C-alpha cells in the first residue's frame, strides 16, 4: 500500500529570481557571441537558454489545504504541502488534491429494516482526504469511491435496526439517532480507510416508511399514541377518584356503603375518561333512589 510522504520543494520566488537572472545573462551572452561570431559561445548560451526555459516548468503553486502529488515517470516521489509558489524537478508530473472538508448527501435508498419493513433512508457524510497517496493510487476515483461505499454502508446499517423500537431499551433508526450516527460513521470509515479518507461526521438526513406501507404504519403510530394517552388518562382518573373518596371519608358528612362507592367510582370514571362532556342528571330523591 502506498503511503503519503512529504516532498520538500524549493522556494518558487527564489528560483524564479535565479532563472530570470540566468535568462538575462544568457540572452546578453548570446547577443555578444553573435556579434563576435563565436560559434562555441552561441551554442553554449543557446543550450543554457533551453535549460533555463525547461527549468521554468518546475514552478507550481500550492493553495492552502491542498496537496500536489508528485510523480517522476510514473513513480511516486512525494506530496508537496507547503503553501505558495514552489519549485521541483520540471520532469515531475503533478496532481492537485484538495484537503478541504467536504460533504455530500447520498441518494434516497429503499431498503428493508431489520423487521423487513421497506423504508426510505439517506445520509449526509462530512469527509476529507488525509492521505493523498492512498487517495490517488489505491482507488481509481476516490470521490466516486466515497459515494458508492457510503450508500453501501447506509444499506447495511438499515438492515441492523428497526424503524421504531417495539421493546424497551431497543435501538431504532428513528429513536436512537446518536447511536445510529456513531455506528454509521464507524462503518463508513472502515470502508474508506484504504482510500486515505477520514469521515468527520455521518448522520441520517431522511428517514421514512416506503410509500406502499406508509399509511398502514401511520395508523399503527396513531393507535400507539392513543393507547398511551388513554393510559395516562385512566391513571389520572383513578387517582382523582381515590382522592375524592378519601376526602369524603375524612369529612364524615357522607357515609357510603360499598355498593354506593362502586357506583360513585363508576360515575366518576365515566366522567373523567369520556371523550365527550358528561350530561348531568339531577337526583330529586335520596341517594338510594
Phi and psi restraints in degrees (value plus and minus 20) as a CYANA .aco file:
   2 UNK   PHI    -101.6   -61.6
   2 UNK   PSI     102.3   142.3
   3 UNK   PHI    -124.8   -84.8
   3 UNK   PSI     130.5   170.5
   4 UNK   PHI     -91.6   -51.6
   4 UNK   PSI     119.5   159.5
   5 UNK   PHI    -155.0  -115.0
   5 UNK   PSI     123.2   163.2
   6 UNK   PHI     -98.3   -58.3
   6 UNK   PSI     114.3   154.3
   7 UNK   PHI    -126.6   -86.6
   7 UNK   PSI      95.3   135.3
   8 UNK   PHI     -98.3   -58.3
   8 UNK   PSI     111.5   151.5
   9 UNK   PHI    -141.3  -101.3
   9 UNK   PSI     141.3   181.3
  10 UNK   PHI    -100.6   -60.6
  10 UNK   PSI     138.5   178.5
  11 UNK   PHI     -85.4   -45.4
  11 UNK   PSI     106.7   146.7
  12 UNK   PHI     -88.8   -48.8
  12 UNK   PSI     -54.2   -14.2
  13 UNK   PHI     -86.6   -46.6
  13 UNK   PSI     -63.3   -23.3
  14 UNK   PHI     -83.9   -43.9
  14 UNK   PSI     -65.9   -25.9
  15 UNK   PHI     -86.1   -46.1
  15 UNK   PSI     -56.3   -16.3
  16 UNK   PHI     -82.8   -42.8
  16 UNK   PSI     -62.0   -22.0
  17 UNK   PHI     -81.8   -41.8
  17 UNK   PSI     -64.3   -24.3
  18 UNK   PHI     -83.1   -43.1
  18 UNK   PSI     -62.9   -22.9
  19 UNK   PHI     -86.3   -46.3
  19 UNK   PSI     -57.9   -17.9
  20 UNK   PHI     -85.7   -45.7
  20 UNK   PSI     -62.0   -22.0
  21 UNK   PHI     -81.8   -41.8
  21 UNK   PSI     -65.6   -25.6
  22 UNK   PHI     -82.4   -42.4
  22 UNK   PSI     -59.5   -19.5
  23 UNK   PHI     -82.0   -42.0
  23 UNK   PSI     -65.2   -25.2
  24 UNK   PHI     -84.1   -44.1
  24 UNK   PSI     -63.6   -23.6
  25 UNK   PHI     -86.5   -46.5
  25 UNK   PSI     -57.5   -17.5
  26 UNK   PHI     -87.7   -47.7
  26 UNK   PSI     -61.2   -21.2
  27 UNK   PHI     -83.8   -43.8
  27 UNK   PSI     -63.5   -23.5
  28 UNK   PHI     -83.5   -43.5
  28 UNK   PSI     -62.2   -22.2
  29 UNK   PHI     -86.3   -46.3
  29 UNK   PSI     -58.2   -18.2
  30 UNK   PHI     -84.9   -44.9
  30 UNK   PSI     -60.3   -20.3
  31 UNK   PHI     -84.2   -44.2
  31 UNK   PSI     -63.7   -23.7
  32 UNK   PHI     -85.0   -45.0
  32 UNK   PSI     -61.5   -21.5
  33 UNK   PHI     -85.5   -45.5
  33 UNK   PSI     -54.3   -14.3
  34 UNK   PHI     -88.8   -48.8
  34 UNK   PSI     -54.3   -14.3
  35 UNK   PHI     -88.1   -48.1
  35 UNK   PSI     -61.0   -21.0
  36 UNK   PHI    -111.0   -71.0
  36 UNK   PSI     -16.4    23.6
  37 UNK   PHI      35.3    75.3
  37 UNK   PSI      34.4    74.4
  38 UNK   PHI    -122.2   -82.2
  38 UNK   PSI      79.4   119.4
  39 UNK   PHI     -78.6   -38.6
  39 UNK   PSI     -62.8   -22.8
  40 UNK   PHI     -82.7   -42.7
  40 UNK   PSI     -61.4   -21.4
  41 UNK   PHI     -86.2   -46.2
  41 UNK   PSI     -59.4   -19.4
  42 UNK   PHI     -82.5   -42.5
  42 UNK   PSI     -66.2   -26.2
  43 UNK   PHI     -84.5   -44.5
  43 UNK   PSI     -62.4   -22.4
  44 UNK   PHI     -84.7   -44.7
  44 UNK   PSI     -66.6   -26.6
  45 UNK   PHI     -89.6   -49.6
  45 UNK   PSI     -51.6   -11.6
  46 UNK   PHI     -85.1   -45.1
  46 UNK   PSI     -61.1   -21.1
  47 UNK   PHI     -84.1   -44.1
  47 UNK   PSI     -61.7   -21.7
  48 UNK   PHI     -82.0   -42.0
  48 UNK   PSI     -60.7   -20.7
  49 UNK   PHI     -82.3   -42.3
  49 UNK   PSI     -62.4   -22.4
  50 UNK   PHI     -84.4   -44.4
  50 UNK   PSI     -64.3   -24.3
  51 UNK   PHI     -85.5   -45.5
  51 UNK   PSI     -58.4   -18.4
  52 UNK   PHI     -85.4   -45.4
  52 UNK   PSI     -61.7   -21.7
  53 UNK   PHI     -84.4   -44.4
  53 UNK   PSI     -57.0   -17.0
  54 UNK   PHI     -86.3   -46.3
  54 UNK   PSI     -55.8   -15.8
  55 UNK   PHI     -86.0   -46.0
  55 UNK   PSI     -49.0    -9.0
  56 UNK   PHI     -80.2   -40.2
  56 UNK   PSI     -47.0    -7.0
  57 UNK   PHI     -87.7   -47.7
  57 UNK   PSI     -35.2     4.8
  58 UNK   PHI    -101.0   -61.0
  58 UNK   PSI     -25.3    14.7
  59 UNK   PHI     -98.8   -58.8
  59 UNK   PSI     117.0   157.0
  60 UNK   PHI    -175.6  -135.6
  60 UNK   PSI     144.3   184.3
  61 UNK   PHI    -134.0   -94.0
  61 UNK   PSI     128.0   168.0
  62 UNK   PHI    -144.1  -104.1
  62 UNK   PSI      97.9   137.9
  63 UNK   PHI    -102.8   -62.8
  63 UNK   PSI     142.5   182.5
  64 UNK   PHI     -78.3   -38.3
  64 UNK   PSI     122.7   162.7
  65 UNK   PHI      34.6    74.6
  65 UNK   PSI      29.3    69.3
  66 UNK   PHI    -167.8  -127.8
  66 UNK   PSI     131.5   171.5
  67 UNK   PHI    -152.3  -112.3
  67 UNK   PSI     127.7   167.7
  68 UNK   PHI    -133.6   -93.6
  68 UNK   PSI      93.4   133.4
  69 UNK   PHI    -101.2   -61.2
  69 UNK   PSI     102.3   142.3
  70 UNK   PHI    -125.4   -85.4
  70 UNK   PSI     111.9   151.9
  71 UNK   PHI    -150.1  -110.1
  71 UNK   PSI     123.2   163.2
  72 UNK   PHI    -138.4   -98.4
  72 UNK   PSI      87.0   127.0
  73 UNK   PHI      32.7    72.7
  73 UNK   PSI      21.6    61.6
  74 UNK   PHI      73.8   113.8
  74 UNK   PSI     -38.0     2.0
  75 UNK   PHI    -108.0   -68.0
  75 UNK   PSI     115.4   155.4
  76 UNK   PHI     -93.4   -53.4
  76 UNK   PSI     107.4   147.4
  77 UNK   PHI    -131.0   -91.0
  77 UNK   PSI     -35.6     4.4
  78 UNK   PHI     121.6   161.6
  78 UNK   PSI     159.0   199.0
  79 UNK   PHI    -143.6  -103.6
  79 UNK   PSI     108.2   148.2
  80 UNK   PHI    -112.5   -72.5
  80 UNK   PSI     102.4   142.4
  81 UNK   PHI    -137.7   -97.7
  81 UNK   PSI     -26.1    13.9
  82 UNK   PHI     -89.2   -49.2
  82 UNK   PSI     108.9   148.9
  83 UNK   PHI     -93.9   -53.9
  83 UNK   PSI     135.7   175.7
  84 UNK   PHI      83.2   123.2
  84 UNK   PSI    -184.8  -144.8
  85 UNK   PHI    -101.9   -61.9
  85 UNK   PSI     102.3   142.3
  86 UNK   PHI    -144.9  -104.9
  86 UNK   PSI     145.0   185.0
  87 UNK   PHI    -155.2  -115.2
  87 UNK   PSI     116.8   156.8
  88 UNK   PHI    -162.6  -122.6
  88 UNK   PSI     158.3   198.3
  89 UNK   PHI     -67.8   -27.8
  89 UNK   PSI     103.9   143.9
  90 UNK   PHI     -83.8   -43.8
  90 UNK   PSI     -35.7     4.3
  91 UNK   PHI    -105.8   -65.8
  91 UNK   PSI     -24.3    15.7
  92 UNK   PHI     -89.0   -49.0
  92 UNK   PSI     117.0   157.0
  93 UNK   PHI    -113.4   -73.4
  93 UNK   PSI     124.2   164.2
  94 UNK   PHI    -144.4  -104.4
  94 UNK   PSI     114.8   154.8
  95 UNK   PHI    -143.9  -103.9
  95 UNK   PSI     102.1   142.1
  96 UNK   PHI    -103.1   -63.1
  96 UNK   PSI     108.1   148.1
  97 UNK   PHI    -144.6  -104.6
  97 UNK   PSI     105.7   145.7
  98 UNK   PHI     -99.4   -59.4
  98 UNK   PSI     113.9   153.9
  99 UNK   PHI    -125.9   -85.9
  99 UNK   PSI      -9.0    31.0
 100 UNK   PHI     -94.2   -54.2
 100 UNK   PSI     139.6   179.6
 101 UNK   PHI     -94.1   -54.1
 101 UNK   PSI     111.2   151.2
 102 UNK   PHI    -147.0  -107.0
 102 UNK   PSI     142.0   182.0
 103 UNK   PHI    -167.7  -127.7
 103 UNK   PSI     136.3   176.3
 104 UNK   PHI    -175.1  -135.1
 104 UNK   PSI     137.3   177.3
 105 UNK   PHI    -128.9   -88.9
 105 UNK   PSI     107.5   147.5
 106 UNK   PHI     -90.3   -50.3
 106 UNK   PSI     143.7   183.7
 107 UNK   PHI     -88.3   -48.3
 107 UNK   PSI     137.7   177.7
 108 UNK   PHI     -94.5   -54.5
 108 UNK   PSI      95.0   135.0
 109 UNK   PHI    -120.2   -80.2
 109 UNK   PSI     123.0   163.0
 110 UNK   PHI    -124.4   -84.4
 110 UNK   PSI      91.6   131.6
 111 UNK   PHI    -155.5  -115.5
 111 UNK   PSI     152.5   192.5
 112 UNK   PHI    -124.4   -84.4
 112 UNK   PSI     114.5   154.5
 113 UNK   PHI     -97.1   -57.1
 113 UNK   PSI    -194.4  -154.4
 114 UNK   PHI     -85.9   -45.9
 114 UNK   PSI     -40.9    -0.9
 115 UNK   PHI    -108.1   -68.1
 115 UNK   PSI     -22.0    18.0
 116 UNK   PHI      68.1   108.1
 116 UNK   PSI     -14.0    26.0
 117 UNK   PHI    -101.0   -61.0
 117 UNK   PSI     110.8   150.8
 118 UNK   PHI     -92.0   -52.0
 118 UNK   PSI     109.4   149.4
 119 UNK   PHI    -153.0  -113.0
 119 UNK   PSI     141.3   181.3
 120 UNK   PHI    -128.5   -88.5
 120 UNK   PSI     112.7   152.7
 121 UNK   PHI    -164.5  -124.5
 121 UNK   PSI     124.2   164.2
 122 UNK   PHI    -165.4  -125.4
 122 UNK   PSI     138.7   178.7
 123 UNK   PHI    -158.7  -118.7
 123 UNK   PSI     132.6   172.6
 124 UNK   PHI    -128.7   -88.7
 124 UNK   PSI     109.7   149.7
 125 UNK   PHI    -140.9  -100.9
 125 UNK   PSI     109.9   149.9
 126 UNK   PHI    -127.1   -87.1
 126 UNK   PSI     104.1   144.1
 127 UNK   PHI    -168.1  -128.1
 127 UNK   PSI     148.5   188.5
 128 UNK   PHI    -177.3  -137.3
 128 UNK   PSI     139.1   179.1
 129 UNK   PHI    -104.6   -64.6
 129 UNK   PSI     109.4   149.4
 130 UNK   PHI    -135.1   -95.1
 130 UNK   PSI     -38.1     1.9
 131 UNK   PHI    -151.6  -111.6
 131 UNK   PSI      83.6   123.6
 132 UNK   PHI     -87.9   -47.9
 132 UNK   PSI     -53.6   -13.6
 133 UNK   PHI     -85.5   -45.5
 133 UNK   PSI     -65.0   -25.0
 134 UNK   PHI     -85.1   -45.1
 134 UNK   PSI     -59.9   -19.9
 135 UNK   PHI     -82.5   -42.5
 135 UNK   PSI     -54.7   -14.7
 136 UNK   PHI    -107.4   -67.4
 136 UNK   PSI     -62.2   -22.2
 137 UNK   PHI    -122.5   -82.5
 137 UNK   PSI     -40.8    -0.8
 138 UNK   PHI    -109.6   -69.6
 138 UNK   PSI     -45.3    -5.3
 139 UNK   PHI    -150.4  -110.4
 139 UNK   PSI     138.2   178.2
 140 UNK   PHI     -91.9   -51.9
 140 UNK   PSI     -69.2   -29.2
 141 UNK   PHI    -159.6  -119.6
 141 UNK   PSI      81.1   121.1
 142 UNK   PHI     -86.0   -46.0
 142 UNK   PSI     -50.9   -10.9
 143 UNK   PHI     -87.7   -47.7
 143 UNK   PSI     -65.3   -25.3
 144 UNK   PHI     -87.6   -47.6
 144 UNK   PSI     -54.2   -14.2
 145 UNK   PHI     -82.1   -42.1
 145 UNK   PSI     -61.1   -21.1
 146 UNK   PHI     -80.7   -40.7
 146 UNK   PSI     -64.6   -24.6
 147 UNK   PHI     -86.3   -46.3
 147 UNK   PSI     -65.9   -25.9
 148 UNK   PHI     -86.1   -46.1
 148 UNK   PSI     -65.4   -25.4
 149 UNK   PHI     -88.8   -48.8
 149 UNK   PSI     -50.4   -10.4
 150 UNK   PHI     -85.5   -45.5
 150 UNK   PSI     -65.6   -25.6
 151 UNK   PHI     -82.6   -42.6
 151 UNK   PSI     -58.5   -18.5
 152 UNK   PHI     -84.2   -44.2
 152 UNK   PSI     -61.3   -21.3
 153 UNK   PHI     -86.5   -46.5
 153 UNK   PSI     -58.5   -18.5
 154 UNK   PHI     -84.7   -44.7
 154 UNK   PSI     -62.9   -22.9
 155 UNK   PHI     -80.3   -40.3
 155 UNK   PSI     -65.3   -25.3
 156 UNK   PHI     -87.0   -47.0
 156 UNK   PSI     -58.7   -18.7
 157 UNK   PHI     -83.8   -43.8
 157 UNK   PSI     -61.9   -21.9
 158 UNK   PHI     -82.4   -42.4
 158 UNK   PSI     -48.1    -8.1
 159 UNK   PHI     -97.8   -57.8
 159 UNK   PSI     -28.6    11.4
 160 UNK   PHI    -122.1   -82.1
 160 UNK   PSI     -23.5    16.5
 161 UNK   PHI    -154.2  -114.2
 161 UNK   PSI     126.7   166.7
 162 UNK   PHI     -99.5   -59.5
 162 UNK   PSI     139.4   179.4
 163 UNK   PHI     -83.8   -43.8
 163 UNK   PSI     -68.4   -28.4
 164 UNK   PHI    -142.7  -102.7
 164 UNK   PSI     126.2   166.2
 165 UNK   PHI     -98.8   -58.8
 165 UNK   PSI     109.6   149.6
 166 UNK   PHI    -124.4   -84.4
 166 UNK   PSI     -30.7     9.3
 167 UNK   PHI    -143.7  -103.7
 167 UNK   PSI     130.7   170.7
 168 UNK   PHI     -86.5   -46.5
 168 UNK   PSI     110.2   150.2
 169 UNK   PHI      66.6   106.6
 169 UNK   PSI     -23.0    17.0
 170 UNK   PHI     -99.2   -59.2
 170 UNK   PSI     116.6   156.6
 171 UNK   PHI     -98.4   -58.4
 171 UNK   PSI     123.5   163.5
 172 UNK   PHI    -161.8  -121.8
 172 UNK   PSI     140.6   180.6
 173 UNK   PHI     -85.4   -45.4
 173 UNK   PSI     -57.2   -17.2
 174 UNK   PHI    -104.8   -64.8
 174 UNK   PSI     -53.7   -13.7
 175 UNK   PHI    -118.4   -78.4
 175 UNK   PSI     -39.4     0.6
 176 UNK   PHI    -137.2   -97.2
 176 UNK   PSI      43.8    83.8
 177 UNK   PHI     -84.7   -44.7
 177 UNK   PSI     -61.8   -21.8
 178 UNK   PHI     -86.8   -46.8
 178 UNK   PSI     -65.2   -25.2
 179 UNK   PHI     -85.7   -45.7
 179 UNK   PSI     -61.0   -21.0
 180 UNK   PHI     -85.5   -45.5
 180 UNK   PSI     -61.1   -21.1
 181 UNK   PHI     -83.6   -43.6
 181 UNK   PSI     -60.4   -20.4
 182 UNK   PHI     -84.9   -44.9
 182 UNK   PSI     -62.9   -22.9
 183 UNK   PHI     -85.1   -45.1
 183 UNK   PSI     -58.4   -18.4
 184 UNK   PHI     -85.3   -45.3
 184 UNK   PSI     -64.3   -24.3
 185 UNK   PHI     -80.8   -40.8
 185 UNK   PSI     -64.3   -24.3
 186 UNK   PHI     -82.9   -42.9
 186 UNK   PSI     -60.6   -20.6
 187 UNK   PHI     -88.8   -48.8
 187 UNK   PSI     -60.5   -20.5
 188 UNK   PHI     -86.5   -46.5
 188 UNK   PSI     -60.6   -20.6
 189 UNK   PHI     -82.3   -42.3
 189 UNK   PSI     -60.3   -20.3
 190 UNK   PHI     -80.5   -40.5
 190 UNK   PSI     -55.9   -15.9
 191 UNK   PHI     -97.9   -57.9
 191 UNK   PSI     -48.5    -8.5
 192 UNK   PHI    -120.2   -80.2
 192 UNK   PSI     -21.1    18.9
 193 UNK   PHI     -80.8   -40.8
 193 UNK   PSI     -58.2   -18.2
 194 UNK   PHI     -91.0   -51.0
 194 UNK   PSI     -32.9     7.1
 195 UNK   PHI    -117.7   -77.7
 195 UNK   PSI     -11.5    28.5
 196 UNK   PHI      48.8    88.8
 196 UNK   PSI      10.1    50.1
 197 UNK   PHI    -134.6   -94.6
 197 UNK   PSI     117.5   157.5
 198 UNK   PHI    -127.3   -87.3
 198 UNK   PSI     108.4   148.4
 199 UNK   PHI    -111.7   -71.7
 199 UNK   PSI      94.9   134.9
 200 UNK   PHI    -102.4   -62.4
 200 UNK   PSI     -62.6   -22.6
 201 UNK   PHI    -174.9  -134.9
 201 UNK   PSI     127.1   167.1
 202 UNK   PHI    -165.4  -125.4
 202 UNK   PSI     106.1   146.1
 203 UNK   PHI    -162.2  -122.2
 203 UNK   PSI     131.0   171.0
 204 UNK   PHI     -93.7   -53.7
 204 UNK   PSI     107.0   147.0
 205 UNK   PHI    -123.3   -83.3
 205 UNK   PSI     -40.5    -0.5
 206 UNK   PHI    -165.2  -125.2
 206 UNK   PSI     111.5   151.5
 207 UNK   PHI    -168.8  -128.8
 207 UNK   PSI     101.9   141.9
 208 UNK   PHI    -180.2  -140.2
 208 UNK   PSI     135.2   175.2
 209 UNK   PHI     -88.2   -48.2
 209 UNK   PSI     130.1   170.1
 210 UNK   PHI     -83.7   -43.7
 210 UNK   PSI     135.9   175.9
 211 UNK   PHI     -78.9   -38.9
 211 UNK   PSI     -55.2   -15.2
 212 UNK   PHI     -89.8   -49.8
 212 UNK   PSI     -40.3    -0.3
 213 UNK   PHI    -141.1  -101.1
 213 UNK   PSI     -14.4    25.6
 214 UNK   PHI     -81.4   -41.4
 214 UNK   PSI     -63.2   -23.2
 215 UNK   PHI     -84.5   -44.5
 215 UNK   PSI     -63.6   -23.6
 216 UNK   PHI     -85.0   -45.0
 216 UNK   PSI     -60.9   -20.9
 217 UNK   PHI     -89.5   -49.5
 217 UNK   PSI     -52.2   -12.2
 218 UNK   PHI     -84.5   -44.5
 218 UNK   PSI     -62.1   -22.1
 219 UNK   PHI     -83.8   -43.8
 219 UNK   PSI     -57.2   -17.2
 220 UNK   PHI     -85.0   -45.0
 220 UNK   PSI     -62.9   -22.9
 221 UNK   PHI     -85.3   -45.3
 221 UNK   PSI     -59.3   -19.3
 222 UNK   PHI     -84.1   -44.1
 222 UNK   PSI     -60.7   -20.7
 223 UNK   PHI     -83.3   -43.3
 223 UNK   PSI     -61.2   -21.2
 224 UNK   PHI     -82.6   -42.6
 224 UNK   PSI     -59.4   -19.4
 225 UNK   PHI     -86.5   -46.5
 225 UNK   PSI     -59.6   -19.6
 226 UNK   PHI     -84.7   -44.7
 226 UNK   PSI     -62.5   -22.5
 227 UNK   PHI     -83.1   -43.1
 227 UNK   PSI     -64.1   -24.1
 228 UNK   PHI     -83.3   -43.3
 228 UNK   PSI     -60.6   -20.6
 229 UNK   PHI     -85.9   -45.9
 229 UNK   PSI     -62.6   -22.6
 230 UNK   PHI     -82.1   -42.1
 230 UNK   PSI     -58.7   -18.7
 231 UNK   PHI     -82.3   -42.3
 231 UNK   PSI     -62.5   -22.5
 232 UNK   PHI     -84.3   -44.3
 232 UNK   PSI     -60.4   -20.4
 233 UNK   PHI     -83.7   -43.7
 233 UNK   PSI     -64.2   -24.2
 234 UNK   PHI     -84.9   -44.9
 234 UNK   PSI     -62.7   -22.7
 235 UNK   PHI     -81.1   -41.1
 235 UNK   PSI     -61.5   -21.5
 236 UNK   PHI     -88.1   -48.1
 236 UNK   PSI     -58.8   -18.8
 237 UNK   PHI     -85.5   -45.5
 237 UNK   PSI     -61.8   -21.8
 238 UNK   PHI     -82.9   -42.9
 238 UNK   PSI     -60.6   -20.6
 239 UNK   PHI     -83.3   -43.3
 239 UNK   PSI     -60.5   -20.5
 240 UNK   PHI     -87.5   -47.5
 240 UNK   PSI     -57.7   -17.7
 241 UNK   PHI     -85.3   -45.3
 241 UNK   PSI     -63.9   -23.9
 242 UNK   PHI     -81.3   -41.3
 242 UNK   PSI     -61.6   -21.6
 243 UNK   PHI     -84.3   -44.3
 243 UNK   PSI     -60.2   -20.2
 244 UNK   PHI     -84.0   -44.0
 244 UNK   PSI     -63.7   -23.7
 245 UNK   PHI     -84.7   -44.7
 245 UNK   PSI     -59.4   -19.4
 246 UNK   PHI     -85.2   -45.2
 246 UNK   PSI     -61.2   -21.2
 247 UNK   PHI     -85.7   -45.7
 247 UNK   PSI     -59.5   -19.5
 248 UNK   PHI     -85.4   -45.4
 248 UNK   PSI     -59.5   -19.5
 249 UNK   PHI     -88.8   -48.8
 249 UNK   PSI     -55.4   -15.4
 250 UNK   PHI     -88.4   -48.4
 250 UNK   PSI     -57.7   -17.7
 251 UNK   PHI     -89.3   -49.3
 251 UNK   PSI     -52.1   -12.1
 252 UNK   PHI      53.6    93.6
 252 UNK   PSI     -12.6    27.4
 253 UNK   PHI    -102.0   -62.0
 253 UNK   PSI     -49.2    -9.2
 254 UNK   PHI    -142.5  -102.5
 254 UNK   PSI     104.2   144.2
 255 UNK   PHI    -129.8   -89.8
 255 UNK   PSI      98.8   138.8
 256 UNK   PHI    -135.6   -95.6
 256 UNK   PSI     114.9   154.9
 257 UNK   PHI     -99.7   -59.7
 257 UNK   PSI     157.9   197.9
 258 UNK   PHI     -83.3   -43.3
 258 UNK   PSI     -56.7   -16.7
 259 UNK   PHI     -85.0   -45.0
 259 UNK   PSI     -63.7   -23.7
 260 UNK   PHI     -89.9   -49.9
 260 UNK   PSI     -53.8   -13.8
 261 UNK   PHI     -82.5   -42.5
 261 UNK   PSI     -62.1   -22.1
 262 UNK   PHI     -83.5   -43.5
 262 UNK   PSI     -60.5   -20.5
 263 UNK   PHI     -85.8   -45.8
 263 UNK   PSI     -60.2   -20.2
 264 UNK   PHI     -85.9   -45.9
 264 UNK   PSI     -62.5   -22.5
 265 UNK   PHI     -80.2   -40.2
 265 UNK   PSI     -63.7   -23.7
 266 UNK   PHI     -81.3   -41.3
 266 UNK   PSI     -65.9   -25.9
 267 UNK   PHI     -84.4   -44.4
 267 UNK   PSI     -63.7   -23.7
 268 UNK   PHI     -84.3   -44.3
 268 UNK   PSI     -60.1   -20.1
 269 UNK   PHI     -85.3   -45.3
 269 UNK   PSI     -57.5   -17.5
 270 UNK   PHI     -83.2   -43.2
 270 UNK   PSI     -63.7   -23.7
 271 UNK   PHI     -85.8   -45.8
 271 UNK   PSI     -63.5   -23.5
 272 UNK   PHI     -97.9   -57.9
 272 UNK   PSI     -50.0   -10.0
 273 UNK   PHI    -121.1   -81.1
 273 UNK   PSI     -24.7    15.3
 274 UNK   PHI     -91.1   -51.1
 274 UNK   PSI     130.2   170.2
 275 UNK   PHI     -93.6   -53.6
 275 UNK   PSI     -46.6    -6.6
 276 UNK   PHI    -136.4   -96.4
 276 UNK   PSI     144.8   184.8
 277 UNK   PHI     -89.4   -49.4
 277 UNK   PSI     117.0   157.0
 278 UNK   PHI     -93.5   -53.5
 278 UNK   PSI     126.2   166.2
 279 UNK   PHI    -113.2   -73.2
 279 UNK   PSI      99.0   139.0
 280 UNK   PHI     -89.1   -49.1
 280 UNK   PSI     125.2   165.2
 281 UNK   PHI    -144.4  -104.4
 281 UNK   PSI     105.9   145.9
 282 UNK   PHI    -110.7   -70.7
 282 UNK   PSI     103.7   143.7
 283 UNK   PHI    -114.0   -74.0
 283 UNK   PSI      94.3   134.3
 284 UNK   PHI    -111.5   -71.5
 284 UNK   PSI     -22.6    17.4
 285 UNK   PHI    -122.4   -82.4
 285 UNK   PSI    -169.4  -129.4
 286 UNK   PHI    -108.4   -68.4
 286 UNK   PSI     157.5   197.5
 287 UNK   PHI     -91.4   -51.4
 287 UNK   PSI     -33.3     6.7
 288 UNK   PHI    -118.1   -78.1
 288 UNK   PSI     -18.9    21.1
